[in-house]
């Protein structure tokens, strides 16, 4: 009986791969982070189209800048959040 239920279930509902979507937090993103990540993504696309050392170096620099911007934005956002939690507001 269980195998019949599973068979009908697969036919009706389908079958997934079992991967949950990535949950990304973005409430702390600001304009600087958005521009840096966008530039990094453009460099990544250029690297996939043409794998040269110049494109690779450009992508690495953009990736470092994006990481630095994300780190700074998170630090500021979490500091503000912790300050608000300590106050009675």
C-alpha positions in Angstrom: 0.0 0.0 0.0 2.8 2.4 0.8 4.5 1.8 -2.5 1.2 2.6 -4.3 0.8 5.9 -2.4 4.4 6.9 -3.2 3.8 6.1 -6.9 0.7 8.2 -7.1 2.4 10.9 -5.1 5.3 11.1 -7.6 2.8 11.2 -10.5 0.7 14.0 -9.0 3.2 16.1 -7.2 6.4 15.3 -9.1 9.8 14.8 -7.6 12.3 17.4 -6.4 16.1 17.2 -6.1 15.9 17.9 -2.4 17.8 21.2 -2.4 16.3 24.1 -0.4 16.7 27.5 -1.8 19.5 29.6 -0.4 18.2 32.1 2.1 20.3 35.3 1.6 20.0 38.2 3.9 20.0 41.6 2.2 18.4 44.0 4.7 21.8 45.5 5.4 22.7 46.1 1.7 23.3 49.7 0.7 24.0 51.4 -2.6 27.8 50.9 -2.3 27.4 47.1 -1.8 25.0 46.8 -4.7 27.3 48.6 -7.1 30.4 46.5 -6.0 28.5 43.2 -6.3 27.1 44.2 -9.7 30.7 45.1 -10.9 31.9 41.7 -9.5 29.2 39.9 -11.4 30.0 41.7 -14.6 33.7 40.8 -14.2 32.7 37.2 -13.6 30.7 37.1 -16.8 33.6 38.6 -18.7 36.0 36.0 -17.2 33.7 33.1 -18.4 33.5 34.6 -21.9 37.3 35.1 -22.2 39.6 33.4 -19.8 42.6 35.6 -19.8 44.9 36.6 -17.0 43.8 40.2 -17.3 40.1 39.2 -16.8 41.1 36.9 -14.0 42.9 39.7 -12.1 40.1 42.1 -12.7 37.6 39.6 -11.3 39.8 39.0 -8.2 40.1 42.7 -7.5 36.4 43.2 -7.9 35.7 40.2 -5.6 38.0 41.7 -2.9 36.3 45.1 -3.2 32.9 43.5 -3.0 33.8 41.4 0.1 35.2 44.5 1.8 32.1 46.5 1.1 29.9 43.7 2.4 32.0 43.4 5.5 31.8 47.1 6.2 28.0 47.3 5.5 27.3 44.3 7.8 29.4 45.8 10.6 27.6 49.1 10.5 24.2 47.5 10.2 24.8 45.1 13.1 26.3 47.8 15.3 23.2 50.0 14.7 20.9 47.0 15.5 22.8 46.2 18.7 22.6 49.8 19.8 18.9 49.8 19.2 18.5 46.6 21.2 20.4 48.0 24.2 18.1 51.1 24.3 14.5 51.2 25.6 13.1 52.4 22.2 
